[in-house]
């Protein structure tokens, strides 16, 4: 082979491997992008509460195996300013085994205030072994309340292996005026601690912040207007949609009511204001199909296997 042919062959080999490298990088970039928001949003409530211990890493990973597009979760704050997954700012009686191996009693749960504990103390409580009175299918395992940062890392690692679009994270701030300074920090500090984790993990485009506490959403909208927001509405809230939006002070990305409140007219009004409608918490296949047919943009369920 003459020197000219050798040069051409070497150049072709270099170009081939360079093209493969570029293609691999492009594929990896595509895999780390979240699913398009235009599709129907399948949200796993607290991961998959009906199947695995709520708000834990195993619940989040298991929900992803069922193809959810969004992981719904709740966060609270510890004494040492860590953002931890938990539905209540204390250790709930339904799910907690204390460090001494006994179950949490009904009258003592609020004594175990996470806001007064360091995360090292939080890790000594189990939240996966106690049989759940309302979710008998829930798998039992030894597991703790995780840091939000650890959940984001675990999901990223799983998704890189699963090679599918990344999910969104619908994160609820568990704050309320009566809990300020007692069970939770004030909304401003709460949001800043949460956003510090979100920015550190570079998932700003993948998160939605939801809350019943409009103060949280208002501060977030003022300080971080690019972050998507969801206005949570209880089933006993009798205000009209316009009254609720007026109380919030801006139009959120998502209107997220208790599913009993959803009507054809409500969906129409929300869509007219460019709000998506994602009700909670729907736990039967028939109801999921009913509300999907009505035109909601997504559904939050304890049983993502129903999808």
C-alpha positions as CSV (number, residue, x, y, z in Angstrom):
1,X,0.0,0.0,0.0
2,X,1.5,3.3,-1.0
3,X,1.8,6.4,1.3
4,X,-1.2,8.1,-0.3
5,X,-3.5,5.2,0.2
6,X,-2.3,4.8,3.8
7,X,-3.0,8.5,4.5
8,X,-6.5,8.2,3.0
9,X,-7.2,5.0,5.0
10,X,-6.0,6.6,8.2
11,X,-8.1,9.7,7.6
12,X,-11.2,7.6,7.0
13,X,-10.6,5.7,10.3
14,X,-10.2,8.9,12.2
15,X,-13.4,10.4,10.7
16,X,-15.4,7.2,11.5
17,X,-14.4,7.2,15.2
18,X,-15.0,11.0,15.4
19,X,-18.5,10.5,13.9
20,X,-19.2,7.7,16.4
21,X,-18.1,9.9,19.3
22,X,-20.3,12.8,18.2
23,X,-23.3,10.4,17.7
24,X,-22.8,8.9,21.1
25,X,-22.6,12.4,22.7
26,X,-25.8,13.5,20.9
27,X,-27.6,10.3,22.0
28,X,-26.5,10.8,25.6
29,X,-27.7,14.5,25.5
30,X,-31.0,13.3,24.1
31,X,-31.4,10.7,26.8
32,X,-30.8,13.2,29.6
33,X,-33.5,15.6,28.3
34,X,-36.8,15.3,30.1
35,X,-39.8,14.0,28.3
36,X,-41.7,16.5,26.2
37,X,-44.3,18.2,28.3
38,X,-46.8,18.0,25.4
39,X,-47.5,14.4,26.2
40,X,-50.0,13.2,28.8
41,X,-48.3,13.6,32.2
42,X,-48.2,10.4,34.2
43,X,-47.3,11.3,37.7
44,X,-46.3,8.8,40.4
45,X,-47.6,10.1,43.8
46,X,-44.8,10.1,46.4
47,X,-43.1,7.8,43.9
48,X,-45.5,4.9,44.0
49,X,-47.1,5.0,47.4
50,X,-49.5,2.2,46.7
51,X,-46.7,-0.2,45.9
52,X,-43.6,0.9,47.9
53,X,-42.7,3.1,50.9
54,X,-43.6,6.7,50.0
55,X,-41.1,9.4,49.3
56,X,-38.1,7.0,49.2
57,X,-35.5,6.2,46.6
58,X,-36.9,2.7,45.9
59,X,-40.4,4.2,45.4
60,X,-39.0,6.7,42.8
61,X,-37.0,4.1,40.9
62,X,-39.9,1.7,40.9
63,X,-42.3,4.3,39.5
64,X,-39.9,5.0,36.7
65,X,-40.1,1.3,35.7
66,X,-43.8,1.9,35.1
67,X,-43.0,4.7,32.6
68,X,-44.1,7.7,34.7
69,X,-43.2,11.1,33.1
70,X,-43.1,12.9,36.4
71,X,-42.1,11.9,40.0
72,X,-44.3,13.7,42.5
73,X,-42.7,14.2,45.9
74,X,-42.8,16.3,49.1
75,X,-40.0,18.0,50.9
76,X,-39.3,19.4,54.4
77,X,-36.3,21.0,56.1
78,X,-34.1,19.7,58.9
79,X,-32.4,21.5,61.7
80,X,-29.1,21.6,59.7
81,X,-30.9,23.0,56.6
82,X,-31.1,19.8,54.6
83,X,-33.9,19.3,52.1
84,X,-35.5,15.9,52.9
85,X,-38.3,13.9,51.3
86,X,-41.3,13.7,53.7
87,X,-45.0,14.3,53.5
88,X,-45.2,15.7,57.0
89,X,-42.5,17.8,58.8
90,X,-42.6,15.0,61.5
91,X,-42.4,11.2,61.5
92,X,-45.9,10.0,60.7
93,X,-47.6,7.2,62.8
94,X,-48.6,5.2,59.7
95,X,-45.1,4.6,58.4
96,X,-42.5,5.1,61.1
97,X,-40.5,2.6,63.2
98,X,-38.5,4.4,65.9
99,X,-34.8,3.8,66.4
100,X,-35.6,1.5,69.4
101,X,-37.6,-0.8,67.0
102,X,-41.1,0.2,68.2
103,X,-43.8,1.7,66.0
104,X,-44.6,5.4,66.2
105,X,-47.7,6.0,68.4
106,X,-50.7,8.1,67.3
107,X,-50.2,10.7,70.0
108,X,-46.5,11.1,69.8
109,X,-45.7,11.7,66.1
110,X,-45.5,15.5,66.2
111,X,-43.0,15.2,69.0
112,X,-40.6,13.9,66.4
113,X,-40.3,17.1,64.6
114,X,-37.9,16.9,61.6
115,X,-37.3,20.6,61.7
116,X,-35.7,20.2,65.1
117,X,-33.5,17.2,64.0
118,X,-30.3,17.0,62.1
119,X,-30.2,14.7,59.1
120,X,-28.0,12.3,61.0
121,X,-30.9,11.9,63.5
122,X,-33.5,11.6,60.8
123,X,-31.6,8.6,59.3
124,X,-32.1,6.6,62.5
125,X,-35.8,6.3,61.8
126,X,-37.2,3.6,59.5
127,X,-40.2,4.4,57.2
128,X,-40.6,1.2,55.2
129,X,-41.1,-1.7,57.6
130,X,-44.4,-0.8,59.3
131,X,-47.4,-2.3,57.5
132,X,-49.4,0.6,56.0
133,X,-53.1,0.5,57.1
134,X,-54.3,2.1,53.8
135,X,-52.0,0.5,51.3
136,X,-51.8,-3.3,51.9
137,X,-50.1,-3.9,48.6
138,X,-47.1,-1.7,49.6
139,X,-43.9,-3.7,49.7
140,X,-42.1,-3.7,53.1
141,X,-38.4,-2.9,53.3
142,X,-35.9,-1.1,55.6
143,X,-35.6,2.4,54.2
144,X,-35.1,6.0,55.4
145,X,-36.3,9.4,54.4
146,X,-33.7,10.5,51.8
147,X,-32.1,13.8,50.9
148,X,-33.5,15.4,47.8
149,X,-30.0,15.6,46.4
150,X,-29.6,11.8,46.8
151,X,-32.9,11.2,45.1
152,X,-31.9,13.4,42.1
153,X,-28.6,11.5,41.9
154,X,-30.2,8.1,42.1
155,X,-32.7,8.9,39.4
156,X,-30.0,10.3,37.1
157,X,-27.9,7.1,37.6
158,X,-30.9,4.9,36.9
159,X,-32.0,6.9,33.8
160,X,-28.6,6.7,32.3
161,X,-28.8,2.9,32.6
162,X,-32.4,2.8,31.4
163,X,-31.6,5.0,28.4
164,X,-34.9,6.8,28.3
165,X,-35.9,10.5,28.6
166,X,-35.5,11.9,32.1
167,X,-38.6,12.5,34.2
168,X,-39.8,15.8,35.7
169,X,-39.9,16.3,39.4
170,X,-43.1,17.8,40.9
171,X,-41.9,18.9,44.3
172,X,-44.3,20.1,47.0
173,X,-43.2,22.5,49.7
174,X,-44.8,21.3,52.9
175,X,-45.3,24.7,54.5
176,X,-48.2,26.6,56.0
177,X,-48.5,29.8,58.0
178,X,-49.2,28.0,61.3
179,X,-46.0,26.0,60.9
180,X,-43.7,28.9,60.3
181,X,-40.7,28.6,62.7
182,X,-42.2,25.6,64.4
183,X,-42.2,22.8,61.9
184,X,-40.8,24.6,58.8
185,X,-38.9,27.7,57.9
186,X,-40.7,30.7,56.5
187,X,-41.4,30.5,52.7
188,X,-38.5,32.6,51.6
189,X,-35.9,30.4,53.4
190,X,-37.7,27.2,52.4
191,X,-37.6,28.2,48.7
192,X,-34.0,29.3,48.8
193,X,-32.9,26.0,50.4
194,X,-34.9,24.0,47.9
195,X,-33.6,26.1,44.9
196,X,-30.0,25.7,46.1
197,X,-30.3,21.9,45.6
198,X,-32.1,22.3,42.3
199,X,-29.4,24.6,41.0
200,X,-26.6,22.5,42.3
201,X,-28.0,19.4,40.5
202,X,-28.8,21.5,37.4
203,X,-32.4,20.4,37.1
204,X,-34.1,23.8,36.8
205,X,-35.8,22.8,33.5
206,X,-37.0,19.5,35.0
207,X,-38.8,20.7,38.1
208,X,-42.2,21.9,39.0
209,X,-42.8,23.4,42.4
210,X,-46.2,22.9,43.8
211,X,-47.9,24.0,47.1
212,X,-51.1,24.6,48.9
213,X,-49.2,27.5,50.5
214,X,-49.5,30.3,48.0
215,X,-46.8,32.3,49.8
216,X,-44.2,29.7,48.6
217,X,-45.3,30.0,45.0
218,X,-45.5,33.8,45.1
219,X,-41.9,34.1,46.4
220,X,-40.8,31.6,43.8
221,X,-42.5,33.5,41.0
222,X,-40.9,36.7,42.0
223,X,-37.4,35.4,42.6
224,X,-37.3,32.5,40.1
225,X,-39.9,33.2,37.4
226,X,-38.6,30.6,35.0
227,X,-39.4,27.7,37.4
228,X,-42.7,26.0,36.6
229,X,-45.4,26.2,39.3
230,X,-48.5,24.2,40.3
231,X,-51.3,25.5,42.4
232,X,-52.6,22.8,44.7
233,X,-56.3,23.0,45.6
234,X,-58.1,21.1,48.3
235,X,-61.5,19.5,47.7
236,X,-63.1,21.8,50.3
237,X,-61.9,25.0,48.6
238,X,-65.1,26.6,47.4
239,X,-63.6,29.6,45.7
240,X,-64.0,30.0,41.9
241,X,-61.0,29.5,39.6
242,X,-60.7,33.2,39.1
243,X,-60.8,33.9,42.8
244,X,-58.0,31.3,43.4
245,X,-55.8,32.7,40.6
246,X,-56.4,36.2,41.9
247,X,-55.4,35.1,45.4
248,X,-52.2,33.6,44.0
249,X,-51.4,36.8,42.0
250,X,-50.2,35.2,38.8
251,X,-51.2,32.4,36.4
252,X,-49.3,29.2,37.3
253,X,-48.2,26.5,34.9
254,X,-50.5,23.9,36.3
255,X,-53.8,23.9,38.2
256,X,-53.8,20.8,40.4
257,X,-57.0,20.2,42.2
258,X,-58.5,17.3,44.2
259,X,-59.9,15.2,41.4
260,X,-63.5,15.5,42.7
261,X,-63.4,19.2,41.7
262,X,-62.7,18.5,38.0
263,X,-65.5,19.3,35.5
264,X,-65.6,19.8,31.8
265,X,-66.2,23.5,32.5
266,X,-63.2,23.8,34.8
267,X,-60.9,22.1,32.3
268,X,-62.1,24.5,29.6
269,X,-61.5,27.6,31.8
270,X,-58.0,26.5,32.8
271,X,-57.0,25.8,29.2
272,X,-58.4,29.2,28.2
273,X,-55.9,30.7,30.7
274,X,-53.0,28.5,29.4
275,X,-53.0,26.4,32.6
276,X,-52.6,22.6,32.5
277,X,-55.0,20.6,34.6
278,X,-53.4,17.7,36.6
279,X,-55.7,16.4,39.4
280,X,-54.8,14.3,42.4
281,X,-55.0,11.5,43.6
282,X,-56.7,9.0,41.2
283,X,-56.3,5.3,42.1
284,X,-58.4,3.2,39.8
285,X,-58.0,2.4,36.1
286,X,-61.6,3.4,35.4
287,X,-61.2,6.8,37.0
288,X,-57.9,7.4,35.2
289,X,-59.5,6.7,31.9
290,X,-62.6,8.8,32.8
291,X,-60.5,12.0,33.5
292,X,-58.2,11.4,30.7
293,X,-61.1,11.3,28.3
294,X,-62.5,14.5,29.8
295,X,-59.3,16.2,28.7
296,X,-57.0,16.7,31.7
297,X,-53.3,17.1,30.9
298,X,-52.1,14.5,33.4
299,X,-53.0,12.5,36.5
300,X,-51.3,11.9,39.8
301,X,-51.8,8.4,41.2
302,X,-50.5,6.1,44.0
303,X,-50.5,3.3,41.5
304,X,-48.4,4.1,38.4
305,X,-48.7,0.5,37.4
306,X,-52.3,1.4,36.4
307,X,-50.9,3.5,33.5
